[in-house]
Amino acid sequence: MTYLLILLALIACMGALDARYRLFVFARPLPAALALAGGTAVFLLWDVIAIDLGIFLHRESGLMTGVMLADQLPLEEAFFLFFLCYNTMVLFTGAMALGTRRSAATRPSATVPAPEERS
């Protein structure tokens, strides 16, 4: 249960950053929700394939709930993959916003015409 609570706290922190700066979900909710759902689904499919191939195996831990979504696929994995997608998008959109602000700050402001150009 501890791992799930940590993941939920981290998701809440990402949500707070997102809300404060309107980076992803709070900027465009529907496209963001679709991107998060799609990204999480792709990673879950990847996990299912890896589990089927015997690459990923679940080991019991006292830190986890014990709830399984499928054979070898714990509940916490879905929350982790959601957090991974959300974190990536908040970092990406935050970097884009920072780059936009920096480029706007370094652009010269309105130029004053030279004296000979003034009439």
DOGUGU-840028 format. One record per residue (C-alpha): residue number from 0; residue in one letter; x, z, y. Coordinates in steps of 0.1 Angstrom, whole numbers, plus 5000, padded with zeros to 4 digits. Example, Ala and Ser with C-alpha at 12.3 -4.5 7.8 and 13.67 -1.06 7.14 Angstrom:
// DOGUGU-840028
(atom 0; A; (5123; 5078; 4955))
(atom 1; S; (5137; 5071; 4989))
//
This chain:
// DOGUGU-840028
(atom 0; M; (5000; 5000; 5000))
(atom 1; T; (5029; 5007; 5023))
(atom 2; Y; (5040; 4970; 5023))
(atom 3; L; (5005; 4958; 5032))
(atom 4; L; (5003; 4983; 5061))
(atom 5; I; (5037; 4972; 5074))
(atom 6; L; (5026; 4935; 5072))
(atom 7; L; (4993; 4943; 5090))
(atom 8; A; (5013; 4962; 5118))
(atom 9; L; (5036; 4932; 5122))
(atom 10; I; (5007; 4908; 5124))
(atom 11; A; (4991; 4931; 5151))
(atom 12; C; (5024; 4931; 5170))
(atom 13; M; (5025; 4893; 5169))
(atom 14; G; (4989; 4892; 5180))
(atom 15; A; (4997; 4915; 5210))
(atom 16; L; (5026; 4892; 5220))
(atom 17; D; (5004; 4862; 5216))
(atom 18; A; (4976; 4878; 5236))
(atom 19; R; (4999; 4889; 5264))
(atom 20; Y; (5015; 4855; 5270))
(atom 21; R; (4988; 4833; 5256))
(atom 22; L; (5012; 4815; 5233))
(atom 23; F; (4993; 4803; 5203))
(atom 24; V; (4959; 4817; 5190))
(atom 25; F; (4950; 4830; 5225))
(atom 26; A; (4959; 4797; 5241))
(atom 27; R; (4939; 4774; 5218))
(atom 28; P; (4920; 4794; 5191))
(atom 29; L; (4905; 4766; 5169))
(atom 30; P; (4937; 4744; 5165))
(atom 31; A; (4957; 4776; 5160))
(atom 32; A; (4934; 4789; 5133))
(atom 33; L; (4934; 4756; 5115))
(atom 34; A; (4973; 4755; 5117))
(atom 35; L; (4975; 4791; 5104))
(atom 36; A; (4951; 4784; 5076))
(atom 37; G; (4967; 4752; 5066))
(atom 38; G; (5003; 4766; 5067))
(atom 39; T; (4993; 4797; 5047))
(atom 40; A; (4975; 4774; 5022))
(atom 41; V; (5005; 4752; 5018))
(atom 42; F; (5028; 4782; 5012))
(atom 43; L; (5003; 4797; 4987))
(atom 44; L; (5002; 4764; 4968))
(atom 45; W; (5040; 4764; 4968))
(atom 46; D; (5040; 4799; 4954))
(atom 47; V; (5014; 4790; 4927))
(atom 48; I; (5036; 4760; 4916))
(atom 49; A; (5067; 4782; 4916))
(atom 50; I; (5049; 4808; 4895))
(atom 51; D; (5037; 4782; 4871))
(atom 52; L; (5073; 4769; 4867))
(atom 53; G; (5085; 4805; 4861))
(atom 54; I; (5106; 4806; 4894))
(atom 55; F; (5086; 4834; 4911))
(atom 56; L; (5078; 4866; 4891))
(atom 57; H; (5060; 4897; 4903))
(atom 58; R; (5075; 4930; 4896))
(atom 59; E; (5055; 4962; 4899))
(atom 60; S; (5063; 4984; 4929))
(atom 61; G; (5049; 5016; 4942))
(atom 62; L; (5049; 5001; 4977))
(atom 63; M; (5023; 4975; 4968))
(atom 64; T; (4986; 4978; 4963))
(atom 65; G; (4986; 4963; 4928))
(atom 66; V; (4958; 4939; 4937))
(atom 67; M; (4965; 4905; 4923))
(atom 68; L; (4951; 4872; 4937))
(atom 69; A; (4962; 4854; 4906))
(atom 70; D; (4986; 4859; 4878))
(atom 71; Q; (5020; 4870; 4894))
(atom 72; L; (5005; 4865; 4929))
(atom 73; P; (5000; 4899; 4947))
(atom 74; L; (4976; 4903; 4977))
(atom 75; E; (5006; 4911; 4999))
(atom 76; E; (5020; 4877; 4994))
(atom 77; A; (4991; 4861; 5012))
(atom 78; F; (4995; 4884; 5042))
(atom 79; F; (5032; 4878; 5042))
(atom 80; L; (5027; 4840; 5042))
(atom 81; F; (5002; 4843; 5070))
(atom 82; F; (5026; 4865; 5090))
(atom 83; L; (5054; 4840; 5084))
(atom 84; C; (5033; 4811; 5098))
(atom 85; Y; (5020; 4832; 5127))
(atom 86; N; (5055; 4845; 5136))
(atom 87; T; (5069; 4810; 5135))
(atom 88; M; (5043; 4796; 5158))
(atom 89; V; (5045; 4824; 5183))
(atom 90; L; (5083; 4820; 5183))
(atom 91; F; (5080; 4782; 5187))
(atom 92; T; (5054; 4783; 5214))
(atom 93; G; (5073; 4811; 5232))
(atom 94; A; (5105; 4791; 5231))
(atom 95; M; (5086; 4761; 5245))
(atom 96; A; (5071; 4782; 5273))
(atom 97; L; (5105; 4797; 5281))
(atom 98; G; (5121; 4762; 5282))
(atom 99; T; (5093; 4750; 5305))
(atom 100; R; (5098; 4779; 5329))
(atom 101; R; (5135; 4775; 5330))
(atom 102; S; (5134; 4738; 5337))
(atom 103; A; (5108; 4744; 5364))
(atom 104; A; (5131; 4770; 5380))
(atom 105; T; (5162; 4747; 5380))
(atom 106; R; (5143; 4717; 5394))
(atom 107; P; (5150; 4713; 5431))
(atom 108; S; (5121; 4721; 5453))
(atom 109; A; (5107; 4697; 5479))
(atom 110; T; (5136; 4679; 5495))
(atom 111; V; (5139; 4679; 5533))
(atom 112; P; (5146; 4644; 5546))
(atom 113; A; (5179; 4638; 5563))
(atom 114; P; (5178; 4639; 5601))
(atom 115; E; (5182; 4601; 5604))
(atom 116; E; (5151; 4597; 5581))
(atom 117; R; (5129; 4618; 5604))
(atom 118; S; (5109; 4601; 5630))
//
